[in-house]
Amino acid sequence: GTLPSESRAMADVQPMLGRGSVNDEKMMLSPRISSAQHPTAAELAEQKKNDRIVLALTYAVLFSRYAIATFLSAFFPTYAEDAGISSTFSGIIFSAYPLGITITSAFG
């Protein structure tokens, strides 16, 4: 005969449970209960502090990235002209990063 779905599931996992005690069966059939407690005020304060550190570091990285890009735009046209790079190609070089960000942001 056909086993009910819970019995069939137990039969499939029975070798993994060992001898198939009642406690093993109850664990498999009962919903999983989380033993995690609510965070304490100190834990919440620590998490908030960590979040602020991550935010500050993120802003520092972004600031550095845009500061470097700004510095590049100040001297690159002169360097590009000396290297024989046309102003059109220089524009393509500077537009590659925002174009890449635009394209990849559509996927993520």
TIMARZA-633441 format. One record per residue: residue number from 1; residue in three letters; chain; x negated, y, z negated of N, C-alpha, C in turn. Coordinates in nm, 3 decimals. Each point is the difference from the previous one (the first is absolute). Example, Ala and Ser with C-alpha at 12.3 -4.5 7.8 and 13.67 -1.06 7.14 Angstrom:
KETI_1_ala_A_-1.319_-0.569_-0.780_0.089_0.119_0.000_-0.090_0.120_0.000
KETI_2_ser_A_0.035_0.105_0.072_-0.082_0.119_-0.006_0.077_0.109_-0.073
This chain:
KETI_1_gly_A_-0.076_-0.118_0.000_0.076_0.118_0.000_-0.082_0.127_0.000
KETI_2_thr_A_0.075_0.105_0.014_-0.059_0.133_0.003_-0.009_0.056_-0.141
KETI_3_leu_A_-0.112_0.058_-0.035_-0.017_0.061_-0.130_0.048_0.145_0.004
KETI_4_pro_A_0.055_0.052_-0.110_0.031_0.143_-0.004_-0.129_0.079_0.015
KETI_5_ser_A_0.012_0.126_0.043_-0.119_0.078_0.032_-0.096_0.015_-0.118
KETI_6_glu_A_0.049_0.020_-0.123_-0.089_0.013_-0.114_-0.071_-0.131_-0.029
KETI_7_ser_A_0.071_-0.111_0.009_-0.061_-0.131_-0.024_-0.102_-0.031_0.107
KETI_8_arg_A_0.031_0.039_0.124_-0.093_-0.022_0.110_-0.127_0.083_-0.022
KETI_9_ala_A_0.017_0.123_-0.047_-0.116_0.085_-0.028_-0.084_-0.060_-0.112
KETI_10_met_A_0.066_-0.052_-0.103_-0.072_-0.062_-0.110_-0.074_-0.125_0.048
KETI_11_ala_A_0.063_-0.077_0.088_-0.064_-0.121_0.051_-0.124_0.036_0.081
KETI_12_asp_A_0.004_0.115_0.071_-0.115_0.044_0.080_-0.117_0.043_-0.088
KETI_13_val_A_0.029_0.063_-0.114_-0.107_0.051_-0.086_-0.031_-0.092_-0.117
KETI_14_gln_A_0.071_-0.109_-0.013_-0.018_-0.091_-0.112_-0.146_-0.046_-0.015
KETI_15_pro_A_-0.070_-0.036_0.109_-0.139_-0.042_-0.017_-0.088_0.111_-0.057
KETI_16_met_A_0.033_0.123_0.024_-0.080_0.111_-0.051_0.025_0.025_-0.149
KETI_17_leu_A_0.114_-0.044_-0.050_0.036_0.027_-0.139_-0.051_-0.106_-0.096
KETI_18_gly_A_-0.050_-0.105_0.049_-0.048_-0.106_-0.090_0.109_-0.101_-0.024
KETI_19_arg_A_0.038_-0.020_-0.124_0.097_-0.103_-0.036_0.144_0.044_0.017
KETI_20_gly_A_0.026_0.126_0.028_0.137_0.044_0.020_0.076_0.018_-0.129
KETI_21_ser_A_-0.062_0.062_-0.098_0.067_0.021_-0.128_0.115_0.098_0.015
KETI_22_val_A_0.085_0.005_-0.098_0.115_0.091_0.002_-0.046_0.144_0.006
KETI_23_asn_A_-0.108_0.034_-0.073_-0.051_0.136_0.002_-0.047_0.041_0.139
KETI_24_asp_A_-0.067_-0.091_0.071_-0.043_0.028_0.137_0.120_0.028_0.089
KETI_25_glu_A_0.105_-0.078_-0.018_0.120_0.017_0.081_0.066_0.134_-0.029
KETI_26_lys_A_0.007_0.038_-0.126_0.059_0.129_-0.036_-0.081_0.115_0.057
KETI_27_met_A_-0.134_-0.012_-0.002_-0.084_0.106_0.055_0.025_0.016_0.149
KETI_28_met_A_0.017_-0.107_0.069_0.019_0.007_0.145_0.136_0.057_0.037
KETI_29_leu_A_0.102_-0.027_-0.079_0.135_0.040_0.037_0.042_0.134_-0.060
KETI_30_ser_A_-0.066_0.047_-0.104_0.041_0.126_-0.061_-0.069_0.117_0.070
KETI_31_pro_A_0.065_0.115_0.000_-0.063_0.117_0.062_-0.124_0.039_-0.078
KETI_32_arg_A_-0.096_0.053_0.071_-0.126_0.039_-0.064_0.024_0.126_-0.083
KETI_33_ile_A_-0.041_-0.004_-0.125_0.018_0.113_-0.090_-0.136_0.062_-0.025
KETI_34_ser_A_-0.010_0.129_0.022_-0.126_0.070_-0.021_-0.022_0.022_-0.148
KETI_35_ser_A_-0.122_-0.026_-0.044_-0.032_0.022_-0.141_-0.062_0.138_-0.021
KETI_36_ala_A_-0.009_0.081_0.107_-0.060_0.134_-0.013_0.091_0.090_-0.082
KETI_37_gln_A_-0.063_0.075_-0.089_0.076_0.093_-0.082_-0.004_0.137_0.065
KETI_38_his_A_0.085_0.089_-0.048_-0.004_0.136_0.050_-0.130_0.066_-0.045
KETI_39_pro_A_-0.059_0.085_0.084_-0.126_0.062_-0.038_0.018_0.096_-0.119
KETI_40_thr_A_-0.102_0.007_-0.081_0.003_0.091_-0.115_-0.030_0.142_0.047
KETI_41_ala_A_0.019_0.096_-0.089_-0.027_0.141_0.034_-0.147_0.019_0.034
KETI_42_ala_A_-0.088_-0.069_-0.071_-0.144_0.011_0.028_-0.034_-0.057_0.138
KETI_43_glu_A_0.064_-0.111_0.036_-0.023_-0.058_0.132_0.052_0.090_0.110
KETI_44_leu_A_0.115_0.062_-0.023_0.054_0.093_0.098_-0.090_0.122_0.017
KETI_45_ala_A_-0.054_0.051_-0.112_-0.091_0.114_0.007_-0.127_-0.037_0.076
KETI_46_glu_A_-0.052_-0.120_-0.025_-0.120_-0.046_0.070_0.027_-0.015_0.151
KETI_47_gln_A_0.117_-0.053_0.035_0.036_-0.015_0.141_0.012_0.137_0.067
KETI_48_lys_A_0.060_0.095_-0.071_0.015_0.135_0.055_-0.136_0.064_0.022
KETI_49_lys_A_-0.093_-0.022_-0.094_-0.136_0.052_0.013_-0.069_-0.062_0.122
KETI_50_asn_A_0.014_-0.132_0.015_-0.059_-0.069_0.115_0.058_0.049_0.131
KETI_51_asp_A_0.131_0.024_0.002_0.064_0.050_0.121_-0.054_0.138_0.037
KETI_52_arg_A_-0.023_0.084_-0.099_-0.055_0.134_0.027_-0.143_-0.008_0.051
KETI_53_ile_A_-0.078_-0.093_-0.052_-0.137_-0.017_0.048_0.000_-0.043_0.147
KETI_54_val_A_0.085_-0.096_0.033_0.009_-0.047_0.138_0.045_0.114_0.092
KETI_55_leu_A_0.097_0.078_-0.044_0.048_0.112_0.079_-0.111_0.103_0.021
KETI_56_ala_A_-0.075_0.033_-0.106_-0.109_0.096_0.012_-0.108_-0.050_0.095
KETI_57_leu_A_-0.034_-0.128_-0.008_-0.100_-0.057_0.091_0.049_0.002_0.144
KETI_58_thr_A_0.127_-0.027_0.020_0.057_0.003_0.134_-0.009_0.141_0.058
KETI_59_tyr_A_0.037_0.100_-0.080_-0.010_0.138_0.046_-0.145_0.038_0.029
KETI_60_ala_A_-0.094_-0.046_-0.082_-0.142_0.031_0.022_-0.049_-0.059_0.133
KETI_61_val_A_0.040_-0.123_0.028_-0.039_-0.063_0.126_0.059_0.075_0.118
KETI_62_leu_A_0.128_0.033_-0.009_0.064_0.073_0.111_-0.061_0.139_0.018
KETI_63_phe_A_-0.026_0.068_-0.110_-0.063_0.132_0.010_-0.136_-0.011_0.069
KETI_64_ser_A_-0.080_-0.099_-0.041_-0.132_-0.019_0.060_0.011_-0.029_0.149
KETI_65_arg_A_0.093_-0.084_0.036_0.018_-0.036_0.141_0.034_0.122_0.084
KETI_66_tyr_A_0.095_0.081_-0.047_0.040_0.117_0.078_-0.105_0.110_-0.005
KETI_67_ala_A_-0.076_0.011_-0.109_-0.108_0.099_-0.006_-0.109_-0.035_0.102
KETI_68_ile_A_-0.033_-0.129_0.008_-0.101_-0.044_0.098_0.049_0.026_0.142
KETI_69_ala_A_0.126_-0.030_0.027_0.055_0.025_0.133_-0.004_0.148_0.034
KETI_70_thr_A_0.027_0.085_-0.098_-0.005_0.144_0.022_-0.142_0.045_0.030
KETI_71_phe_A_-0.097_-0.052_-0.075_-0.139_0.035_0.026_-0.044_-0.046_0.139
KETI_72_leu_A_0.046_-0.119_0.039_-0.033_-0.051_0.133_0.052_0.093_0.109
KETI_73_ser_A_0.122_0.046_-0.016_0.059_0.084_0.104_-0.071_0.134_0.012
KETI_74_ala_A_-0.073_0.040_-0.104_-0.071_0.127_0.005_-0.126_-0.008_0.088
KETI_75_phe_A_-0.073_-0.110_-0.004_-0.125_-0.006_0.075_0.004_-0.094_0.119
KETI_76_phe_A_0.096_-0.089_0.009_0.001_-0.101_0.106_0.009_0.060_0.140
KETI_77_pro_A_0.083_0.103_0.026_0.007_0.053_0.137_-0.137_0.046_0.054
KETI_78_thr_A_-0.081_0.061_-0.084_-0.133_0.044_0.044_-0.088_-0.122_0.030
KETI_79_tyr_A_0.003_-0.098_-0.088_-0.077_-0.122_0.021_0.048_-0.072_0.126
KETI_80_ala_A_0.132_-0.009_0.018_0.056_-0.068_0.117_-0.040_0.071_0.129
KETI_81_glu_A_-0.001_0.132_-0.003_-0.039_0.077_0.119_-0.147_-0.028_0.034
KETI_82_asp_A_-0.086_-0.004_-0.103_-0.141_-0.030_0.022_-0.020_-0.142_0.051
KETI_83_ala_A_0.088_-0.092_-0.039_-0.009_-0.140_0.042_0.067_-0.024_0.134
KETI_84_gly_A_0.063_0.103_0.057_0.065_-0.014_0.130_0.141_-0.056_-0.007
KETI_85_ile_A_0.062_0.005_-0.116_0.137_-0.050_-0.015_0.096_0.115_0.031
KETI_86_ser_A_0.097_-0.027_0.088_0.095_0.104_0.038_0.093_0.035_-0.116
KETI_87_ser_A_0.060_0.117_0.008_0.093_0.041_-0.106_0.123_-0.091_-0.002
KETI_88_thr_A_0.040_-0.054_0.114_0.114_-0.092_0.006_-0.033_-0.128_-0.077
KETI_89_phe_A_-0.119_-0.056_0.024_-0.039_-0.123_-0.070_-0.019_0.027_-0.148
KETI_90_ser_A_-0.050_0.118_-0.033_-0.013_0.038_-0.141_0.137_0.002_-0.067
KETI_91_gly_A_0.101_0.050_0.069_0.138_-0.001_-0.052_0.052_-0.141_-0.018
KETI_92_ile_A_-0.036_-0.089_0.093_0.042_-0.140_-0.011_-0.064_-0.064_-0.123
KETI_93_ile_A_-0.127_0.033_-0.025_-0.069_-0.054_-0.117_0.072_0.042_-0.128
KETI_94_phe_A_0.036_0.127_-0.009_0.066_0.049_-0.122_0.145_-0.046_-0.011
KETI_95_ser_A_0.062_-0.032_0.111_0.140_-0.045_-0.007_0.012_-0.150_-0.021
KETI_96_ala_A_-0.109_-0.074_0.009_0.005_-0.146_-0.016_0.047_-0.041_-0.140
KETI_97_tyr_A_-0.049_0.067_-0.102_0.037_-0.037_-0.137_0.149_0.023_-0.026
KETI_98_pro_A_0.055_0.121_0.025_0.143_0.017_-0.023_0.087_-0.091_0.087
KETI_99_leu_A_-0.047_-0.027_0.122_0.076_-0.091_0.087_0.000_-0.141_-0.059
KETI_100_gly_A_-0.115_-0.046_-0.050_-0.006_-0.132_-0.064_0.089_-0.008_-0.122
KETI_101_ile_A_0.002_0.105_-0.081_0.086_0.003_-0.118_0.146_-0.007_0.042
KETI_102_thr_A_0.036_0.075_0.103_0.139_0.000_0.048_0.042_-0.138_0.048
KETI_103_ile_A_-0.085_-0.064_0.076_0.033_-0.133_0.054_0.010_-0.103_-0.111
KETI_104_thr_A_-0.098_-0.002_-0.091_0.002_-0.102_-0.105_0.106_0.025_-0.105
KETI_105_ser_A_0.042_0.124_-0.020_0.104_0.026_-0.098_0.136_-0.056_0.042
KETI_106_ala_A_0.015_-0.024_0.127_0.124_-0.059_0.048_0.012_-0.147_-0.042
KETI_107_phe_A_-0.113_-0.062_-0.033_0.001_-0.142_-0.036_-0.010_-0.025_-0.149
KETI_108_gly_A_-0.009_0.105_-0.079_-0.029_-0.034_-0.135_0.067_0.065_-0.110
